[in-house]
Amino acid sequence: MLQGAPLVHRVGGRAGWELRLVVQGGLRILDRIEALQHNTLQTRPTLRRRDLALMLWRAGWMSAGRM
């Protein structure tokens, strides 16, 4: 995810924002998997409403070039 993240600066407009949110969603899921101690066979990692606010905030930081 982190290796591909710089691609968001090459894509403009709505597609760029969608790509930023895809990257942030993937990173957030990875955070959840780590919190589950990688035990994804017993518990499925999920995102909640509050995760969307965090993802939007982080996507905004990405658009400002702060990744």
N, CA, C and O atoms as CSV, one atom per row, in Angstrom:
chain,resi,resn,atom,element,x,y,z
A,1,MET,N,N,0.825,-1.185,0.000
A,1,MET,CA,C,0.000,0.000,0.000
A,1,MET,C,C,0.868,1.247,0.000
A,1,MET,O,O,0.634,2.171,-0.780
A,2,LEU,N,N,1.844,1.277,0.850
A,2,LEU,CA,C,2.678,2.471,0.942
A,2,LEU,C,C,3.525,2.681,-0.307
A,2,LEU,O,O,3.796,3.820,-0.687
A,3,GLN,N,N,3.943,1.602,-0.943
A,3,GLN,CA,C,4.742,1.745,-2.160
A,3,GLN,C,C,3.908,2.317,-3.306
A,3,GLN,O,O,4.430,3.063,-4.135
A,4,GLY,N,N,2.651,1.985,-3.360
A,4,GLY,CA,C,1.783,2.471,-4.418
A,4,GLY,C,C,1.146,3.817,-4.118
A,4,GLY,O,O,0.581,4.445,-5.014
A,5,ALA,N,N,1.227,4.272,-2.868
A,5,ALA,CA,C,0.573,5.518,-2.462
A,5,ALA,C,C,1.009,6.743,-3.269
A,5,ALA,O,O,0.164,7.595,-3.545
A,6,PRO,N,N,2.271,6.879,-3.660
A,6,PRO,CA,C,2.644,8.072,-4.444
A,6,PRO,C,C,1.893,8.203,-5.767
A,6,PRO,O,O,1.882,9.285,-6.354
A,7,LEU,N,N,1.278,7.154,-6.240
A,7,LEU,CA,C,0.498,7.219,-7.470
A,7,LEU,C,C,-0.649,8.225,-7.362
A,7,LEU,O,O,-1.078,8.784,-8.371
A,8,VAL,N,N,-1.142,8.455,-6.160
A,8,VAL,CA,C,-2.271,9.376,-5.998
A,8,VAL,C,C,-1.930,10.787,-6.459
A,8,VAL,O,O,-2.831,11.553,-6.800
A,9,HIS,N,N,-0.659,11.143,-6.477
A,9,HIS,CA,C,-0.250,12.485,-6.898
A,9,HIS,C,C,-0.190,12.617,-8.418
A,9,HIS,O,O,-0.041,13.721,-8.942
A,10,ARG,N,N,-0.304,11.509,-9.114
A,10,ARG,CA,C,-0.290,11.524,-10.578
A,10,ARG,C,C,-1.688,11.507,-11.180
A,10,ARG,O,O,-1.861,11.760,-12.373
A,11,VAL,N,N,-2.672,11.212,-10.361
A,11,VAL,CA,C,-4.054,11.127,-10.840
A,11,VAL,C,C,-4.811,12.322,-10.278
A,11,VAL,O,O,-4.828,12.541,-9.067
A,12,GLY,N,N,-5.428,13.083,-11.151
A,12,GLY,CA,C,-6.134,14.276,-10.707
A,12,GLY,C,C,-7.631,14.078,-10.611
A,12,GLY,O,O,-8.167,13.030,-10.967
A,13,GLY,N,N,-8.281,15.099,-10.126
A,13,GLY,CA,C,-9.745,15.125,-10.079
A,13,GLY,C,C,-10.366,14.100,-9.158
A,13,GLY,O,O,-9.775,13.678,-8.164
A,14,ARG,N,N,-11.568,13.718,-9.517
A,14,ARG,CA,C,-12.330,12.770,-8.699
A,14,ARG,C,C,-11.627,11.419,-8.593
A,14,ARG,O,O,-11.635,10.792,-7.533
A,15,ALA,N,N,-11.026,10.976,-9.683
A,15,ALA,CA,C,-10.323,9.688,-9.657
A,15,ALA,C,C,-9.178,9.717,-8.650
A,15,ALA,O,O,-8.907,8.722,-7.978
A,16,GLY,N,N,-8.515,10.849,-8.552
A,16,GLY,CA,C,-7.442,10.984,-7.570
A,16,GLY,C,C,-7.943,10.853,-6.146
A,16,GLY,O,O,-7.320,10.194,-5.313
A,17,TRP,N,N,-9.094,11.499,-5.870
A,17,TRP,CA,C,-9.683,11.388,-4.538
A,17,TRP,C,C,-10.147,9.964,-4.246
A,17,TRP,O,O,-9.978,9.465,-3.134
A,18,GLU,N,N,-10.730,9.318,-5.245
A,18,GLU,CA,C,-11.159,7.932,-5.045
A,18,GLU,C,C,-9.960,7.040,-4.765
A,18,GLU,O,O,-10.023,6.151,-3.915
A,19,LEU,N,N,-8.874,7.277,-5.477
A,19,LEU,CA,C,-7.666,6.490,-5.250
A,19,LEU,C,C,-7.098,6.755,-3.856
A,19,LEU,O,O,-6.633,5.828,-3.192
A,20,ARG,N,N,-7.131,8.004,-3.410
A,20,ARG,CA,C,-6.674,8.323,-2.052
A,20,ARG,C,C,-7.493,7.558,-1.014
A,20,ARG,O,O,-6.945,7.029,-0.047
A,21,LEU,N,N,-8.805,7.506,-1.222
A,21,LEU,CA,C,-9.665,6.797,-0.273
A,21,LEU,C,C,-9.451,5.287,-0.330
A,21,LEU,O,O,-9.550,4.618,0.698
A,22,VAL,N,N,-9.162,4.737,-1.505
A,22,VAL,CA,C,-8.849,3.311,-1.609
A,22,VAL,C,C,-7.579,3.004,-0.812
A,22,VAL,O,O,-7.523,2.027,-0.065
A,23,VAL,N,N,-6.565,3.852,-0.982
A,23,VAL,CA,C,-5.309,3.655,-0.248
A,23,VAL,C,C,-5.569,3.767,1.249
A,23,VAL,O,O,-5.114,2.923,2.021
A,24,GLN,N,N,-6.294,4.796,1.661
A,24,GLN,CA,C,-6.551,4.977,3.089
A,24,GLN,C,C,-7.424,3.860,3.661
A,24,GLN,O,O,-7.233,3.446,4.804
A,25,GLY,N,N,-8.374,3.375,2.875
A,25,GLY,CA,C,-9.189,2.242,3.326
A,25,GLY,C,C,-8.347,0.988,3.508
A,25,GLY,O,O,-8.519,0.256,4.482
A,26,GLY,N,N,-7.448,0.744,2.584
A,26,GLY,CA,C,-6.552,-0.406,2.696
A,26,GLY,C,C,-5.647,-0.293,3.904
A,26,GLY,O,O,-5.438,-1.273,4.618
A,27,LEU,N,N,-5.102,0.903,4.143
A,27,LEU,CA,C,-4.232,1.101,5.307
A,27,LEU,C,C,-5.022,0.939,6.607
A,27,LEU,O,O,-4.508,0.403,7.589
A,28,ARG,N,N,-6.258,1.400,6.605
A,28,ARG,CA,C,-7.090,1.264,7.814
A,28,ARG,C,C,-7.422,-0.203,8.088
A,28,ARG,O,O,-7.419,-0.639,9.239
A,29,ILE,N,N,-7.707,-0.954,7.040
A,29,ILE,CA,C,-7.952,-2.395,7.217
A,29,ILE,C,C,-6.693,-3.073,7.756
A,29,ILE,O,O,-6.777,-3.938,8.627
A,30,LEU,N,N,-5.536,-2.684,7.243
A,30,LEU,CA,C,-4.283,-3.256,7.757
A,30,LEU,C,C,-4.093,-2.923,9.236
A,30,LEU,O,O,-3.586,-3.747,9.997
A,31,ASP,N,N,-4.498,-1.717,9.647
A,31,ASP,CA,C,-4.458,-1.362,11.076
A,31,ASP,C,C,-5.359,-2.289,11.880
A,31,ASP,O,O,-4.983,-2.755,12.956
A,32,ARG,N,N,-6.549,-2.552,11.350
A,32,ARG,CA,C,-7.494,-3.448,12.041
A,32,ARG,C,C,-6.936,-4.873,12.145
A,32,ARG,O,O,-7.065,-5.526,13.180
A,33,ILE,N,N,-6.324,-5.335,11.072
A,33,ILE,CA,C,-5.734,-6.688,11.084
A,33,ILE,C,C,-4.638,-6.766,12.136
A,33,ILE,O,O,-4.536,-7.756,12.861
A,34,GLU,N,N,-3.822,-5.730,12.220
A,34,GLU,CA,C,-2.770,-5.708,13.236
A,34,GLU,C,C,-3.375,-5.703,14.642
A,34,GLU,O,O,-2.874,-6.388,15.534
A,35,ALA,N,N,-4.451,-4.933,14.842
A,35,ALA,CA,C,-5.116,-4.891,16.147
A,35,ALA,C,C,-5.686,-6.252,16.536
A,35,ALA,O,O,-5.777,-6.579,17.719
A,36,LEU,N,N,-6.073,-7.048,15.527
A,36,LEU,CA,C,-6.583,-8.401,15.779
A,36,LEU,C,C,-5.446,-9.407,15.939
A,36,LEU,O,O,-5.688,-10.608,16.060
A,37,GLN,N,N,-4.222,-8.922,15.938
A,37,GLN,CA,C,-3.028,-9.765,16.012
A,37,GLN,C,C,-3.021,-10.780,14.869
A,37,GLN,O,O,-2.627,-11.934,15.041
A,38,HIS,N,N,-3.463,-10.324,13.713
A,38,HIS,CA,C,-3.463,-11.107,12.472
A,38,HIS,C,C,-4.348,-12.354,12.531
A,38,HIS,O,O,-4.185,-13.268,11.723
A,39,ASN,N,N,-5.272,-12.394,13.472
A,39,ASN,CA,C,-6.173,-13.530,13.638
A,39,ASN,C,C,-7.441,-13.306,12.811
A,39,ASN,O,O,-8.538,-13.197,13.360
A,40,THR,N,N,-7.283,-13.239,11.507
A,40,THR,CA,C,-8.423,-12.945,10.638
A,40,THR,C,C,-9.271,-14.170,10.319
A,40,THR,O,O,-10.347,-14.046,9.734
A,41,LEU,N,N,-8.800,-15.333,10.697
A,41,LEU,CA,C,-9.629,-16.524,10.491
A,41,LEU,C,C,-10.750,-16.604,11.525
A,41,LEU,O,O,-11.789,-17.214,11.271
A,42,GLN,N,N,-10.543,-15.992,12.685
A,42,GLN,CA,C,-11.545,-16.016,13.745
A,42,GLN,C,C,-12.446,-14.781,13.709
A,42,GLN,O,O,-13.637,-14.860,14.013
A,43,THR,N,N,-11.865,-13.645,13.334
A,43,THR,CA,C,-12.602,-12.389,13.343
A,43,THR,C,C,-12.312,-11.622,12.066
A,43,THR,O,O,-11.154,-11.456,11.683
A,44,ARG,N,N,-13.357,-11.159,11.414
A,44,ARG,CA,C,-13.182,-10.399,10.177
A,44,ARG,C,C,-12.954,-8.927,10.511
A,44,ARG,O,O,-13.733,-8.336,11.259
A,45,PRO,N,N,-11.899,-8.333,9.967
A,45,PRO,CA,C,-11.688,-6.902,10.210
A,45,PRO,C,C,-12.724,-6.079,9.447
A,45,PRO,O,O,-12.994,-6.346,8.276
A,46,THR,N,N,-13.294,-5.096,10.103
A,46,THR,CA,C,-14.319,-4.266,9.476
A,46,THR,C,C,-14.019,-2.794,9.747
A,46,THR,O,O,-13.311,-2.443,10.690
A,47,LEU,N,N,-14.576,-1.959,8.897
A,47,LEU,CA,C,-14.482,-0.521,9.098
A,47,LEU,C,C,-15.824,-0.012,9.585
A,47,LEU,O,O,-16.875,-0.547,9.231
A,48,ARG,N,N,-15.772,1.025,10.398
A,48,ARG,CA,C,-16.988,1.629,10.947
A,48,ARG,C,C,-17.127,3.065,10.425
A,48,ARG,O,O,-16.255,3.565,9.714
A,49,ARG,N,N,-18.217,3.707,10.781
A,49,ARG,CA,C,-18.459,5.089,10.349
A,49,ARG,C,C,-17.331,6.023,10.759
A,49,ARG,O,O,-16.907,6.873,9.976
A,50,ARG,N,N,-16.852,5.869,11.968
A,50,ARG,CA,C,-15.796,6.768,12.446
A,50,ARG,C,C,-14.507,6.589,11.644
A,50,ARG,O,O,-13.696,7.511,11.560
A,51,ASP,N,N,-14.319,5.416,11.060
A,51,ASP,CA,C,-13.151,5.200,10.213
A,51,ASP,C,C,-13.217,6.066,8.955
A,51,ASP,O,O,-12.179,6.492,8.448
A,52,LEU,N,N,-14.414,6.329,8.447
A,52,LEU,CA,C,-14.567,7.150,7.253
A,52,LEU,C,C,-14.041,8.563,7.501
A,52,LEU,O,O,-13.366,9.133,6.644
A,53,ALA,N,N,-14.346,9.127,8.664
A,53,ALA,CA,C,-13.850,10.465,8.992
A,53,ALA,C,C,-12.325,10.483,9.015
A,53,ALA,O,O,-11.707,11.409,8.490
A,54,LEU,N,N,-11.727,9.483,9.609
A,54,LEU,CA,C,-10.269,9.393,9.667
A,54,LEU,C,C,-9.686,9.222,8.266
A,54,LEU,O,O,-8.676,9.843,7.935
A,55,MET,N,N,-10.307,8.394,7.455
A,55,MET,CA,C,-9.832,8.170,6.094
A,55,MET,C,C,-9.921,9.457,5.265
A,55,MET,O,O,-9.009,9.759,4.495
A,56,LEU,N,N,-11.003,10.209,5.418
A,56,LEU,CA,C,-11.147,11.473,4.700
A,56,LEU,C,C,-10.075,12.474,5.132
A,56,LEU,O,O,-9.496,13.171,4.299
A,57,TRP,N,N,-9.819,12.540,6.433
A,57,TRP,CA,C,-8.800,13.445,6.959
A,57,TRP,C,C,-7.423,13.063,6.415
A,57,TRP,O,O,-6.664,13.928,5.977
A,58,ARG,N,N,-7.108,11.789,6.441
A,58,ARG,CA,C,-5.818,11.335,5.930
A,58,ARG,C,C,-5.709,11.525,4.422
A,58,ARG,O,O,-4.627,11.825,3.919
A,59,ALA,N,N,-6.805,11.355,3.696
A,59,ALA,CA,C,-6.801,11.591,2.251
A,59,ALA,C,C,-6.525,13.061,1.968
A,59,ALA,O,O,-5.843,13.390,0.998
A,60,GLY,N,N,-7.052,13.945,2.810
A,60,GLY,CA,C,-6.770,15.365,2.673
A,60,GLY,C,C,-5.297,15.669,2.861
A,60,GLY,O,O,-4.730,16.498,2.148
A,61,TRP,N,N,-4.678,14.998,3.821
A,61,TRP,CA,C,-3.233,15.170,4.034
A,61,TRP,C,C,-2.459,14.661,2.832
A,61,TRP,O,O,-1.441,15.241,2.454
A,62,MET,N,N,-2.939,13.575,2.227
A,62,MET,CA,C,-2.261,13.045,1.041
A,62,MET,C,C,-2.322,14.054,-0.092
A,62,MET,O,O,-1.346,14.221,-0.822
A,63,SER,N,N,-3.451,14.728,-0.250
A,63,SER,CA,C,-3.590,15.662,-1.369
A,63,SER,C,C,-2.695,16.878,-1.161
A,63,SER,O,O,-2.332,17.554,-2.123
A,64,ALA,N,N,-2.340,17.158,0.085
A,64,ALA,CA,C,-1.455,18.277,0.374
A,64,ALA,C,C,0.009,17.859,0.263
A,64,ALA,O,O,0.907,18.665,0.509
A,65,GLY,N,N,0.249,16.600,-0.107
A,65,GLY,CA,C,1.616,16.119,-0.275
A,65,GLY,C,C,2.274,15.644,0.997
A,65,GLY,O,O,3.491,15.462,1.037
A,66,ARG,N,N,1.488,15.443,2.037
A,66,ARG,CA,C,2.048,14.992,3.333
A,66,ARG,C,C,1.700,13.546,3.566
A,66,ARG,O,O,0.732,13.258,4.269
A,67,MET,N,N,2.437,12.649,3.016
A,67,MET,CA,C,2.151,11.214,3.193
A,67,MET,C,C,3.290,10.567,3.900
A,67,MET,O,O,3.257,9.362,4.151
